[in-house]
Amino acid sequence: MRHLLVLGAGTAGTTLVNKMRGLLADDEWAITIVDARTEHHYQPGYLFIPFERYTPSQVTKPQSGFIPAGVSWITADVEEIRPDDNLAVLGDGSTLEYDQLVIATGATPRPDQTPGMTGSEWRKSVFDFYTLEGATALRDALAKWDGGRLVVHITETPIKCPVAPLEFSFLADSWFRQRGMRDRVEIVYVTPLDGAFTKPIASKQLGGMLEDRDIGVETDFYVEQVDNDRKLLVSYDEREIPFDLLVTVPLNMGAEFIARSGLGDELNYVPVDPGTFLSKAWDNIFAIGDAADLPTSKAGSVAHFAVEVFGENFIHHVAGEPMPIRFDGHANCFVESGDGKGLLIDFNYETEPLPGKYPLPVVGPFSLLDETRINHLGKLMFKTIYWNALLPGRKVPLPALMSMAGKKVPESESEESSRKEALL
Ligand SMILES: Cc1cc2nc3c(=O)[nH]c(=O)nc-3n(C[C@H](O)[C@H](O)[C@H](O)COP(=O)(O)OP(=O)(O)OC[C@H]3O[C@@H](n4cnc5c(N)ncnc54)[C@H](O)[C@@H]3O)c2cc1C
């Protein structure tokens, strides 16, 4: 009997054990999953809590409902991995042996890593919405807020769902307008990037949307500290940004045990082959979802597509054969833009988000990089799909690898690719 051990029962880990229990014979493979929590969180739902669109109970469910029969489930903190001995050490000192290990412990907001962020103003005028507690505290603060300067801030990249702070800004603009207080609120978007997003075409589109909504943008801002007494964000190059209400996305990092086990990079993400998720250091350790150092967005969609690719590859890998499928970094995200509209972006390691249509039978097509009502409905519908199809590992009719169908390649890029093709 061989043992597949999965650390982390979030989007990636839970989907993965559901898929793998169906693929691996019960009498050949035992599967165990470990997580510190007994509650599963639908993190994309955090975005809507501050604006009273969702309640905390709509974005959480008991994890027990998603662990399939034939998978052992352990509630514990993972303390360390000893790859030389094929062992994982848990918080109570007990150990679990494995033949194959999958690290799926995600990325965690770490406000403690920025001086002053968790100081005297934390959860008074300094908030995050990347945790359930943060989103709920922010909801209560916004309900009482009378207006002033709202600063939406990204500490450092990569962050999970890199469009979420933009969505927060668009929703805030819409929410303040609906409450008749937009004229009493100045919104400023502060980012370490040189534009609204990492990729140029989407950055231009999303940057234009900030401008249209009269949201100021401060780029290339690397925060050094939060000054609680003067209510300022202070950067390394000595710029100061005053706030009345700061909504920050703290530094995101992988789990501490990854660093303790010597398996991580400087942010505790596990270096892997981006096509197969196999650790660069160990050939029986994989990292999947946000825990891996993949050069694509940290997103639930990526975790889902990655698991689709992982299943078949794993069967070949444990049979000593080459893994047949290479993941392309496929990500797609609905971007809520306020007033019941949204955009959709679809991209991979090579192709940046492009305009056009995203074909989907029955409910689609969805417009890419264009604000529509159906994209907003798609975003809301996704919660139901997540709980009922994606997490339980059922087939979701979305291709794991990105397709160019429907996408419009801008002139300059198609000329460039024809030139490249002509040279080959
Ligand atoms: C505000 C917000 C909005 C988002 N919106 C979107 C969106 O619109 N679309 C999208 O695709 N994605 C979105 N995401 C991102 C998405 O939620 C994550 O990318 C996805 O959950 C990653 O899955 P994962 O399994 O890698 O990590 P997670 O789902 O975070 O799971 C990690 C699990 O590991 C456990 N764990 C961590 N450390 C330990 C330890 N030491 N011991 C035991 N257990 C541990 C945790 O308890 C957790 O259950 C959003 C995220 C946020 C925060």
The ligand as an SDF file (V2000), in Angstrom:
LIG
                    3D

 53 58  0  0  0  0  0  0  0  0999 V2000
  -10.3060   38.4300   -1.2940 C   0  0  0  0  0  0  0  0  0  0  0  0
   -9.9830   37.3110   -2.2420 C   0  0  0  0  0  0  0  0  0  0  0  0
  -10.6320   37.2260   -3.4630 C   0  0  0  0  0  0  0  0  0  0  0  0
  -10.3450   36.2070   -4.3620 C   0  0  0  0  0  0  0  0  0  0  0  0
  -11.0130   36.1510   -5.5460 N   0  0  0  0  0  0  0  0  0  0  0  0
  -10.7290   35.1710   -6.4250 C   0  0  0  0  0  0  0  0  0  0  0  0
  -11.4280   35.0800   -7.6580 C   0  0  0  0  0  0  0  0  0  0  0  0
  -12.3270   35.8820   -7.9500 O   0  0  0  0  0  0  0  0  0  0  0  0
  -11.0930   34.0910   -8.5160 N   0  0  0  0  0  0  0  0  0  0  0  0
  -10.1040   33.1830   -8.2090 C   0  0  0  0  0  0  0  0  0  0  0  0
   -9.8450   32.2990   -9.0390 O   0  0  0  0  0  0  0  0  0  0  0  0
   -9.4240   33.2380   -7.0450 N   0  0  0  0  0  0  0  0  0  0  0  0
   -9.7120   34.2000   -6.1450 C   0  0  0  0  0  0  0  0  0  0  0  0
   -9.0420   34.2550   -4.9410 N   0  0  0  0  0  0  0  0  0  0  0  0
   -7.8880   33.3710   -4.7200 C   0  0  0  0  0  0  0  0  0  0  0  0
   -8.2640   31.9690   -4.2780 C   0  0  0  0  0  0  0  0  0  0  0  0
   -9.1080   31.9900   -3.1510 O   0  0  0  0  0  0  0  0  0  0  0  0
   -6.9830   31.2190   -3.9490 C   0  0  0  0  0  0  0  0  0  0  0  0
   -6.0700   31.3850   -5.0080 O   0  0  0  0  0  0  0  0  0  0  0  0
   -7.2500   29.7420   -3.7610 C   0  0  0  0  0  0  0  0  0  0  0  0
   -8.0180   29.5500   -2.6010 O   0  0  0  0  0  0  0  0  0  0  0  0
   -5.9280   28.9730   -3.6920 C   0  0  0  0  0  0  0  0  0  0  0  0
   -6.1670   27.6650   -3.3110 O   0  0  0  0  0  0  0  0  0  0  0  0
   -5.0710   26.8840   -2.4420 P   0  0  0  0  0  0  0  0  0  0  0  0
   -5.6680   25.5600   -2.1710 O   0  0  0  0  0  0  0  0  0  0  0  0
   -3.7610   26.9880   -3.0740 O   0  0  0  0  0  0  0  0  0  0  0  0
   -4.9760   27.7130   -1.0630 O   0  0  0  0  0  0  0  0  0  0  0  0
   -6.1180   27.9260    0.0070 P   0  0  0  0  0  0  0  0  0  0  0  0
   -7.4550   27.7520   -0.5870 O   0  0  0  0  0  0  0  0  0  0  0  0
   -5.8050   29.2150    0.6820 O   0  0  0  0  0  0  0  0  0  0  0  0
   -5.9140   26.7170    1.0400 O   0  0  0  0  0  0  0  0  0  0  0  0
   -4.7870   26.5530    1.8380 C   0  0  0  0  0  0  0  0  0  0  0  0
   -5.1760   25.6630    3.0210 C   0  0  0  0  0  0  0  0  0  0  0  0
   -3.9830   25.2970    3.7250 O   0  0  0  0  0  0  0  0  0  0  0  0
   -4.2420   25.3430    5.1160 C   0  0  0  0  0  0  0  0  0  0  0  0
   -2.9590   25.5640    5.8140 N   0  0  0  0  0  0  0  0  0  0  0  0
   -2.0740   26.5790    5.6110 C   0  0  0  0  0  0  0  0  0  0  0  0
   -1.0080   26.4220    6.4040 N   0  0  0  0  0  0  0  0  0  0  0  0
   -1.2070   25.2800    7.1000 C   0  0  0  0  0  0  0  0  0  0  0  0
   -0.4440   24.5760    8.0670 C   0  0  0  0  0  0  0  0  0  0  0  0
    0.7540   24.9980    8.4920 N   0  0  0  0  0  0  0  0  0  0  0  0
   -0.9570   23.4430    8.6030 N   0  0  0  0  0  0  0  0  0  0  0  0
   -2.1750   22.9750    8.1830 C   0  0  0  0  0  0  0  0  0  0  0  0
   -2.9330   23.5990    7.2630 N   0  0  0  0  0  0  0  0  0  0  0  0
   -2.4530   24.7380    6.7330 C   0  0  0  0  0  0  0  0  0  0  0  0
   -5.2240   26.4880    5.2830 C   0  0  0  0  0  0  0  0  0  0  0  0
   -5.9800   26.3510    6.4830 O   0  0  0  0  0  0  0  0  0  0  0  0
   -6.0820   26.3700    4.0240 C   0  0  0  0  0  0  0  0  0  0  0  0
   -7.2340   25.5870    4.2480 O   0  0  0  0  0  0  0  0  0  0  0  0
   -9.3510   35.2470   -4.0130 C   0  0  0  0  0  0  0  0  0  0  0  0
   -8.7100   35.3170   -2.7840 C   0  0  0  0  0  0  0  0  0  0  0  0
   -9.0130   36.3270   -1.9000 C   0  0  0  0  0  0  0  0  0  0  0  0
   -8.3130   36.3820   -0.5580 C   0  0  0  0  0  0  0  0  0  0  0  0
  1  2  1  0
  2  3  1  0
  2 52  2  0
  3  4  2  0
  4  5  1  0
  4 50  1  0
  5  6  2  0
  6  7  1  0
  6 13  1  0
  7  8  2  0
  7  9  1  0
  9 10  1  0
 10 11  2  0
 10 12  1  0
 12 13  2  0
 13 14  1  0
 14 15  1  0
 14 50  1  0
 15 16  1  0
 16 17  1  0
 16 18  1  0
 18 19  1  0
 18 20  1  0
 20 21  1  0
 20 22  1  0
 22 23  1  0
 23 24  1  0
 24 25  2  0
 24 26  1  0
 24 27  1  0
 27 28  1  0
 28 29  2  0
 28 30  1  0
 28 31  1  0
 31 32  1  0
 32 33  1  0
 33 34  1  0
 33 48  1  0
 34 35  1  0
 35 36  1  0
 35 46  1  0
 36 37  1  0
 36 45  1  0
 37 38  2  0
 38 39  1  0
 39 40  1  0
 39 45  2  0
 40 41  1  0
 40 42  2  0
 42 43  1  0
 43 44  2  0
 44 45  1  0
 46 47  1  0
 46 48  1  0
 48 49  1  0
 50 51  2  0
 51 52  1  0
 52 53  1  0
M  END
$$$$
